[in-house]
Amino acid sequence: MTEFQGWLLLAMLAAIVVALTHSWYWVAIGITFAVIGVCGLLTDLAKSERNRQP
């Protein structure tokens, strides 16, 4: 499992938790994890782009 898939999994888990609970507390945590996941995803993409270039 790559780092990319790990971030995606985290974001998905956060979304599922939010959907199940609908509590503002969990919504805040879910949004936080989603933001972290997206940031990590973008960082990974930028890293892989840089690695591909000679």
Backbone bond lengths (Angstrom), bond angles and torsions (degrees), N, CA, C in turn:
res aa  C-N    CA-C-N  psi(-1)  N-CA   C-N-CA  omega(-1)  CA-C   N-CA-C  phi
1 M - - - 1.475 - - 1.534 109.34 -
2 T 1.319 114.91 126.90 1.460 119.39 -179.76 1.518 111.13 -81.60
3 E 1.334 115.07 168.29 1.463 120.67 177.98 1.536 109.33 -60.08
4 F 1.337 114.88 -39.60 1.464 122.63 179.98 1.530 110.56 -55.68
5 Q 1.335 116.13 -48.63 1.460 120.72 -179.79 1.524 111.19 -66.24
6 G 1.335 115.84 -33.87 1.459 120.21 178.76 1.522 111.59 -62.80
7 W 1.328 115.66 -45.25 1.469 120.04 178.63 1.524 110.34 -63.41
8 L 1.331 116.11 -42.00 1.456 121.46 -179.04 1.530 110.08 -61.71
9 L 1.332 115.80 -42.58 1.461 121.93 179.76 1.527 110.31 -62.53
10 L 1.330 116.80 -43.76 1.463 121.61 178.33 1.523 110.59 -58.74
11 A 1.322 116.03 -47.19 1.467 120.91 -178.92 1.530 110.55 -62.36
12 M 1.337 116.46 -41.42 1.460 120.24 179.91 1.524 111.54 -65.73
13 L 1.328 116.45 -43.26 1.465 120.66 178.22 1.531 110.35 -60.35
14 A 1.330 116.44 -43.28 1.459 120.63 179.21 1.529 110.25 -60.69
15 A 1.335 116.82 -42.77 1.465 121.15 -179.76 1.527 110.78 -63.44
16 I 1.331 116.46 -40.24 1.471 120.60 179.91 1.530 110.31 -65.17
17 V 1.331 116.53 -44.64 1.466 120.83 179.61 1.522 110.41 -59.12
18 V 1.334 116.23 -45.06 1.464 121.01 179.33 1.525 110.33 -60.98
19 A 1.325 116.19 -44.73 1.467 120.77 -178.42 1.531 111.20 -62.59
20 L 1.336 116.90 -35.62 1.460 120.95 -177.17 1.530 112.58 -77.20
21 T 1.323 117.29 -32.80 1.463 118.99 -170.99 1.524 113.98 -99.76
22 H 1.327 117.44 -40.81 1.467 122.73 -177.05 1.528 112.38 57.06
23 S 1.321 116.56 23.14 1.457 120.82 177.13 1.526 109.02 -93.04
24 W 1.336 117.09 139.21 1.469 120.11 -176.69 1.523 111.09 -57.85
25 Y 1.338 115.94 -33.28 1.464 121.67 179.73 1.532 110.45 -62.64
26 W 1.342 115.30 -46.87 1.460 120.55 179.83 1.517 110.95 -72.16
27 V 1.329 116.72 -32.78 1.461 119.96 177.21 1.531 109.31 -61.74
28 A 1.337 116.31 -43.79 1.466 120.77 179.18 1.529 110.47 -61.73
29 I 1.322 116.64 -44.00 1.466 121.02 178.56 1.529 109.97 -65.03
30 G 1.323 116.37 -42.30 1.470 120.78 -179.97 1.521 111.44 -61.58
31 I 1.332 116.42 -44.34 1.461 120.60 178.77 1.527 109.53 -62.81
32 T 1.336 115.97 -43.30 1.469 120.31 179.55 1.525 110.58 -58.85
33 F 1.345 116.78 -47.80 1.460 120.23 179.68 1.525 111.55 -65.01
34 A 1.333 116.54 -37.84 1.459 119.88 178.55 1.525 110.63 -62.67
35 V 1.340 116.40 -43.62 1.467 120.91 178.55 1.527 110.12 -62.99
36 I 1.343 116.41 -45.57 1.465 120.92 178.00 1.530 109.68 -60.55
37 G 1.318 116.00 -42.90 1.466 120.68 -179.85 1.515 112.05 -62.29
38 V 1.334 116.43 -45.63 1.468 120.53 179.84 1.529 110.17 -64.20
39 C 1.334 116.77 -42.96 1.475 120.92 179.25 1.527 110.17 -62.33
40 G 1.314 116.57 -44.47 1.463 120.72 178.83 1.515 111.35 -63.61
41 L 1.329 115.69 -39.65 1.454 121.91 179.40 1.522 110.21 -62.30
42 L 1.339 116.62 -48.00 1.462 121.03 179.96 1.527 110.58 -62.85
43 T 1.330 116.45 -40.25 1.465 120.75 178.41 1.524 110.20 -61.99
44 D 1.340 116.33 -43.98 1.465 120.50 179.07 1.523 110.84 -62.39
45 L 1.329 116.65 -43.32 1.463 120.47 179.99 1.518 110.66 -62.89
46 A 1.329 117.06 -43.49 1.464 121.43 179.02 1.529 109.95 -62.23
47 K 1.340 116.30 -41.27 1.464 120.86 179.76 1.532 110.51 -63.37
48 S 1.328 117.33 -45.79 1.460 120.82 -177.69 1.537 110.32 -67.72
49 E 1.323 117.14 -33.39 1.471 120.56 176.29 1.514 109.62 -63.82
50 R 1.330 116.17 -44.57 1.460 121.14 -178.71 1.529 110.03 -65.57
51 N 1.325 116.95 -38.28 1.463 121.05 -178.02 1.529 111.46 -68.89
52 R 1.334 117.22 -29.84 1.454 121.34 -177.85 1.534 111.06 -72.81
53 Q 1.325 115.32 -32.26 1.469 118.99 -178.75 1.530 110.06 -73.70
54 P 1.338 118.01 138.85 1.472 121.39 -178.61 1.527 112.47 -69.86
